[in-house]
Amino acid sequence: MRASGIRVLGIVFLAMLVGLVYLTYAIFAKKFVDYDRVTLETTNIGLQLPMRADVKIRGVQVGEVLGYEADADGAKVTLGLYPDMVDTIPADVSGSIVPKTLFGEKYVSLVIPDGSTDDTAIRAGDVIERTDVSIEVEKVLSDLYPLLRTVKPAELNMTLNALSTALEGRGDKLGDNLETLDSYLKRLNPQIPALIEDLRLTAQVSDVYADVLPQIGQILQDTVTTTTTLEDREDKLNALFTDVAAFSDTAEGFLDANGDNLIRLADIGEAQFTTFAKYAPEFGCLLRGVVNAGKLQAEAFRGFTLHIVLETLPNQPRAYNADDRPHYGEDRGPSCLNLPNPPWSQDNPVVAQPNFNDGVDTSTGKGTSRVAPTYFFRDGTGYAGSDAETDLLKSLLAPGMGLASADVPDLGVLLVGPMARGATVSLR
């Protein structure tokens, strides 16, 4: 497309945009609404008669206030009556400007005279004869408005309510307090000369303060020095503010780019965060237990050598079956149990060990060893310690170590083999 064509499209788009904005404004301002205009003559319009104020007759809105202007005799208010409501309004109506509430905005109320027999409807261009704003309300509002601006009715109401609450039921005590105050004043009157003397001495104290004003001036001068020092470091302060602004921009860009991801992370991680929050009470003792376990690990690897004790257990009296499957029924919730300082030791490794709901302590003949079986030990076949056993154990360890089966070190087979055959490995 040619550049001239693009310019034309741009101009058309801007014209449509401006037209749409004006159309929105015109609809909001009711530019397309038709009115039958009549004029209401009044002594004044008073306070708080806004443009587009309601025009009502017998409580039903029949138009709006379109404008007003003052003249030497009072004011003229232009009323816009809805064309479909004009036929319901007699020509001899009078008008009254009244407030919706005591302090609310005003509206124009058209009043049909009592006993009116005029069947002629009002027409566009008619003039409603002079009407007076309600003198009592207008006078009260006009006189009260400056007072209310000064007094602040809301605060006055709070003060009066507090005062009323404080004095409620305390009339007798208040009377006693007034009598006590009267007695104090009777005793205070003879002391008036002494009070005057105190005021004279106060003047002397004021003179003393006047004498120390030079020192106060020195303090102010020192303050100016401090301000000057800050001014001398204006460049550094500007650099600081620039860096802070740059950091704010960077943070804003990061949040703009990742805000949705952060929200999605919170939504996706709700279940995990709920679980973490549930078990939060045990995080402290768990971490302290890990720290304490580090000491045992250092002892086991002392001298850069692994020190272990292998204890062979008797063979199982029967083969494994479906009853030997692990049972994951532990749901006691967050609990530190024996952490961070477990009470068991090498001599008695099961002292105070928690009885978890994992199915191990059932009558299976396996004792309390909590190692889940990985394969069946074939007794009497020479399988233990054989190449076939080694290859099997390496193939089981390889995925967890991220190595090929042939690269699994023999130490892993040495540690896992006894457990697979029903033996216990303890560290010292």
C-alpha positions in Angstrom: 0.0 0.0 0.0 1.3 3.5 -0.8 2.4 5.9 1.9 -0.4 8.3 0.8 -3.0 5.5 1.3 -1.6 4.8 4.8 -1.9 8.5 5.7 -5.5 8.6 4.5 -6.3 5.5 6.6 -4.6 7.1 9.6 -6.6 10.3 9.2 -9.8 8.3 8.9 -9.0 6.4 12.0 -8.3 9.6 14.0 -11.5 11.1 12.7 -13.5 8.0 13.8 -11.8 8.1 17.2 -12.6 11.8 17.7 -16.2 11.1 16.5 -16.5 8.2 18.9 -15.3 10.3 21.8 -17.7 13.1 21.0 -20.5 10.6 20.6 -19.8 9.2 24.0 -19.8 12.7 25.5 -23.0 13.7 23.6 -24.8 10.6 24.9 -23.6 11.3 28.4 -24.6 15.0 28.2 -27.9 14.1 26.6 -27.2 16.1 23.5 -29.6 14.0 21.5 -32.5 14.3 23.9 -35.4 16.6 22.8 -37.0 18.9 25.3 -39.9 21.4 25.3 -38.4 24.4 26.9 -40.3 26.6 29.3 -39.1 29.4 31.7 -39.7 29.5 35.4 -39.4 33.0 37.0 -38.3 33.0 40.6 -37.0 35.4 43.2 -33.7 33.5 43.4 -32.5 30.0 42.9 -31.0 29.6 46.3 -28.2 27.2 47.0 -27.4 23.8 45.4 -29.6 23.9 42.3 -27.3 22.0 39.9 -27.6 21.8 36.1 -29.7 18.8 35.1 -31.6 19.0 38.4 -34.9 17.1 38.4 -38.2 18.7 37.4 -41.0 16.9 39.1 -44.8 17.1 39.4 -46.5 15.1 42.1 -43.2 13.2 42.7 -42.9 12.1 39.0 -39.9 13.4 37.0 -41.1 15.3 33.9 -38.0 17.1 32.9 -34.6 18.6 33.8 -33.1 22.0 34.6 -31.2 23.1 31.4 -29.9 26.5 32.7 -30.6 29.6 34.7 -29.6 33.2 34.7 -30.0 36.1 37.1 -31.6 39.5 36.4 -32.6 42.6 38.3 -35.9 41.1 39.5 -34.6 37.7 40.5 -33.7 34.7 38.3 -35.0 32.8 35.3 -34.7 29.0 35.2 -34.9 27.2 31.9 -36.8 23.9 32.2 -36.6 21.2 29.7 -39.8 19.1 29.8 -40.0 15.7 28.2 -42.3 15.9 25.1 -44.3 12.8 26.1 -45.0 14.4 29.6 -46.1 17.9 28.4 -49.7 17.0 27.9 -50.0 15.9 31.6 -48.9 19.3 32.9 -51.6 22.1 33.2 -50.7 25.5 31.9 -51.5 27.2 35.2 -48.9 25.3 37.3 -46.6 27.2 39.6 -43.1 26.3 40.5 -41.2 25.8 43.7 -37.5 25.2 44.3 -37.2 22.8 47.2 -34.4 20.6 48.6 -34.5 16.8 48.4 -33.3 16.6 52.0 -32.4 19.3 54.6 -28.9 19.6 53.3 -29.3 17.9 49.9 -29.4 19.4 46.4 -32.5 21.1 45.2 -35.0 20.3 42.4 -37.9 22.1 40.8 -41.4 21.0 41.9 -44.3 22.0 39.7 -47.4 22.6 41.8 -51.0 22.3 40.4 -53.2 24.9 42.2 -56.0 23.5 44.4 -59.3 23.4 42.5 -57.7 24.0 39.1 -60.1 23.5 36.2 -57.7 24.6 33.4 -57.6 21.7 30.9 -55.0 23.5 28.7 -51.6 21.8 28.7 -48.4 23.8 29.0 -46.5 24.4 25.8 -43.0 25.1 24.8 -42.1 28.7 25.3 -44.6 29.3 28.2 -43.5 31.2 31.2 -44.4 29.9 34.7 -45.2 32.9 36.8 -42.9 34.2 39.6 -42.5 31.9 42.5 -40.7 32.3 45.8 -38.1 29.9 47.2 -39.4 28.5 50.4 -38.5 31.3 52.7 -38.2 29.3 55.9 -35.9 26.7 54.5 -33.9 29.1 52.3 -33.4 31.5 55.2 -32.3 28.8 57.6 -29.9 27.3 55.0 -28.5 30.7 54.0 -27.9 31.7 57.7 -26.8 28.2 58.7 -24.4 27.5 55.9 -21.5 29.8 57.1 -22.0 28.4 60.7 -21.9 24.8 59.4 -18.7 25.4 57.5 -17.1 26.7 60.7 -18.6 24.2 63.2 -18.4 21.0 61.1 -21.7 19.2 61.9 -20.1 15.7 61.9 -17.5 16.6 64.5 -20.1 18.6 66.5 -22.4 15.6 66.5 -19.6 13.3 67.7 -18.8 15.8 70.5 -22.4 16.2 71.6 -22.9 12.4 71.5 -19.8 11.9 73.6 -20.8 14.6 76.0 -24.3 13.2 76.3 -23.0 9.7 77.0 -20.6 11.1 79.5 -23.3 13.1 81.4 -26.0 10.5 81.2 -27.1 9.4 84.7 -24.5 11.7 86.3 -26.6 14.7 87.1 -26.2 14.5 90.9 -22.4 14.0 90.6 -22.3 17.0 88.2 -24.2 19.1 90.7 -21.8 18.1 93.4 -18.8 18.9 91.2 -20.3 22.4 90.5 -20.7 23.0 94.2 -17.1 21.8 94.8 -15.9 24.1 92.0 -17.8 27.0 93.7 -16.0 26.3 96.9 -12.7 26.2 95.1 -13.4 29.6 93.5 -14.3 31.1 96.8 -11.0 30.0 98.2 -9.1 31.1 95.0 -10.4 34.7 94.9 -8.2 35.8 97.9 -5.2 34.4 96.1 -5.7 36.5 93.0 -2.9 39.0 94.1 -0.5 36.1 94.4 -1.5 34.9 90.9 -0.8 38.3 89.5 2.7 38.1 91.2 3.2 34.8 89.5 2.4 36.3 86.2 5.0 39.0 86.8 7.6 36.4 87.6 6.6 34.7 84.4 7.5 37.8 82.6 10.9 37.7 84.2 11.3 34.1 83.0 10.4 35.2 79.5 13.2 37.8 79.7 15.6 34.9 80.5 14.4 33.1 77.5 15.0 36.2 75.5 18.6 36.2 76.7 19.2 32.7 75.4 17.8 33.4 72.0 21.3 33.9 70.6 22.1 30.3 71.5 18.9 29.2 69.8 20.0 31.3 66.7 23.4 29.4 66.8 21.5 26.1 66.7 19.5 27.3 63.7 22.8 28.4 62.0 24.2 24.9 62.6 21.1 23.5 61.1 21.8 25.6 58.0 25.3 24.2 57.9 24.0 20.7 57.9 21.6 21.6 55.1 24.5 23.1 53.2 26.5 19.9 53.6 23.7 18.0 52.1 23.5 20.5 49.2 27.3 20.0 48.6 26.5 16.3 48.2 23.7 16.9 45.8 25.4 14.9 43.0 25.8 11.9 45.2 22.2 12.2 46.3 21.0 12.5 42.7 23.1 9.5 41.8 21.4 7.6 44.7 18.0 8.6 43.5 18.8 7.7 39.9 20.0 4.3 41.0 16.8 3.8 43.1 14.7 4.9 40.1 16.7 2.5 37.8 16.1 -0.3 40.3 12.5 0.5 40.4 12.2 0.4 36.6 14.1 -2.9 36.6 11.8 -4.3 39.3 8.8 -3.0 37.4 10.0 -4.7 34.2 10.6 -7.9 36.0 7.1 -7.9 37.6 5.5 -7.0 34.3 7.3 -9.9 32.6 6.8 -12.4 35.3 3.7 -11.2 37.2 1.5 -13.8 35.5 4.1 -16.5 36.2 4.3 -15.5 39.9 0.5 -15.6 40.2 0.4 -19.0 38.4 3.2 -20.3 40.7 1.1 -19.3 43.7 -2.0 -21.0 42.2 -0.1 -24.2 41.2 1.8 -24.4 44.4 -1.2 -23.9 46.6 -1.4 -27.6 47.5 2.4 -27.8 48.2 2.4 -24.6 50.2 -0.6 -25.8 52.2 1.4 -29.0 53.1 4.5 -27.0 53.9 2.4 -24.7 56.1 0.9 -27.7 57.9 4.3 -29.2 58.7 6.0 -25.8 59.3 6.1 -26.4 63.2 8.6 -29.3 62.7 11.0 -27.5 60.3 13.1 -26.2 63.1 13.7 -29.5 64.9 14.2 -31.3 61.6 17.0 -28.9 60.5 18.6 -29.1 64.0 18.4 -32.9 63.7 20.1 -32.7 60.3 22.9 -30.6 61.8 23.3 -33.2 64.7 23.3 -36.0 62.1 26.3 -34.3 60.5 28.4 -35.1 63.5 27.5 -38.8 63.2 28.4 -38.7 59.5 31.7 -37.1 60.3 32.4 -39.9 62.8 31.4 -42.5 60.3 33.8 -41.1 57.7 36.6 -40.2 60.1 40.1 -40.3 58.6 38.6 -40.3 55.1 37.6 -43.9 55.7 34.1 -45.3 56.0 33.6 -47.2 59.3 30.7 -49.6 59.2 29.6 -52.7 61.1 27.7 -55.4 59.2 25.5 -57.6 61.3 24.0 -60.6 59.6 20.4 -61.5 60.7 18.9 -65.0 60.7 17.1 -66.0 57.5 13.4 -65.4 57.4 11.4 -68.4 58.5 9.1 -68.1 55.5 8.8 -66.5 52.1 7.5 -63.0 51.5 3.9 -62.7 50.5 1.2 -60.0 49.9 1.0 -59.2 53.6 4.5 -58.0 53.5 3.8 -55.0 51.3 4.6 -51.6 52.9 1.6 -49.8 54.3 1.7 -46.0 54.2 -0.9 -45.1 56.8 1.0 -42.5 58.9 -1.1 -39.3 59.1 -0.3 -38.0 62.6 0.5 -34.5 61.2 3.4 -32.3 62.1 5.4 -33.6 65.1 9.1 -33.4 66.1 8.9 -36.8 67.8 12.5 -37.3 69.1 14.2 -34.7 67.0 16.6 -33.0 67.1 18.2 -35.3 69.8 16.9 -38.9 69.2 17.4 -41.0 72.4 18.5 -44.2 70.7 22.2 -45.3 70.7 24.4 -48.0 69.2 23.8 -50.3 72.2 20.0 -50.0 71.9 19.1 -48.6 68.5 15.3 -48.8 68.9 14.9 -47.0 72.2 11.9 -44.7 72.0 11.7 -45.2 68.3 8.2 -44.0 67.1 5.7 -46.7 66.1 4.8 -45.6 62.6 1.7 -46.9 60.9 3.6 -48.5 58.1 2.6 -52.2 58.6 6.1 -53.4 59.7 5.1 -54.4 63.3 2.5 -56.9 62.1 3.1 -60.6 62.8 5.1 -61.4 59.6 8.1 -62.8 61.3 10.4 -60.0 60.0 10.9 -58.3 63.3 11.0 -54.5 63.2 13.4 -53.9 60.4 11.9 -51.1 58.2 13.7 -52.0 55.0 11.3 -52.8 52.2 12.3 -56.1 50.4 13.6 -55.6 46.9 13.9 -59.2 45.8 13.6 -62.7 47.3 16.7 -64.3 48.8 17.1 -67.8 47.4 18.4 -69.8 50.3 20.7 -72.7 49.6 21.3 -71.8 46.0 24.6 -69.9 46.4 23.0 -66.8 45.2 24.3 -64.5 48.0 27.6 -62.9 46.9 27.4 -64.3 43.4 28.0 -62.4 40.2 24.3 -62.6 39.4 23.5 -60.9 42.7 26.1 -58.2 42.1 24.7 -57.6 38.6 21.2 -57.4 39.9 22.1 -54.9 42.7 24.1 -52.7 40.3 21.1 -52.6 37.9 18.9 -51.5 40.8 21.4 -48.8 42.0 22.3 -47.5 38.6 19.1 -45.3 37.9 19.3 -43.6 41.3 23.1 -42.8 40.9 22.8 -41.7 37.3 25.4 -44.3 36.2 25.5 -47.3 33.9 25.2 -50.7 35.7 28.9 -51.5 35.0 30.0 -48.2 36.5 28.3 -48.7 39.9 31.1 -49.0 42.5 31.4 -52.2 44.5 30.9 -50.3 47.7 27.3 -49.8 46.8 26.8 -53.6 46.4 28.6 -54.1 49.7 26.1 -51.7 51.5 22.9 -52.8 49.8 23.6 -56.6 49.5 23.2 -57.3 53.3 20.0 -55.3 53.4 18.6 -57.3 50.5 19.5 -60.5 52.2 17.9 -59.5 55.5 21.0 -58.2 57.3 21.4 -54.9 59.2 24.1 -52.2 58.3 25.0 -49.9 61.2 27.4 -46.9 61.1 29.9 -46.2 63.9 
